[in-house]
Amino acid sequence: QVQLVESGGGLVQPGGSLRLSCAASGIIFSRYVMGWYRQAPGNQRELVATIISGRNTNYADSVKGRFTISRDNAKNTVYLQMNSLQPEDTAVYYCNARSTVHNYWGQGIQVTVSS
């Protein structure tokens, strides 16, 4: 049974930081491209960042220079460090694990940026 469990979301003021974590189980973690996506009310789900390995990362233009994705294969965990958060970053953030055959999603976690 595959599980992706997100944690670390919440309410933060503009300019603040949060660190999301996603713990994976039931998959051979190192074989998967891991990613973070987000969906704001009324919008489609969009890519935030993906990581294959430490130096092989991809970011949406809107988060470049503010967000950093990383992974720890020994802990089966992917992280998203979010700095300089803005109200437009408010969304439900989803963890994703993708291989050539499978595509798995976490349940999502709310991030709200508001004063």
Secondary structure as UniProt FT lines:
FT   STRAND          3..7
FT   STRAND          10..12
FT   TURN            14..15
FT   STRAND          18..25
FT   HELIX           29..31
FT   STRAND          33..39
FT   TURN            41..42
FT   STRAND          46..53
FT   TURN            54..55
FT   STRAND          56..59
FT   TURN            61..66
FT   STRAND          67..72
FT   TURN            73..76
FT   STRAND          77..82
FT   HELIX           87..89
FT   STRAND          91..98
FT   STRAND          103..105
FT   STRAND          109..113
//
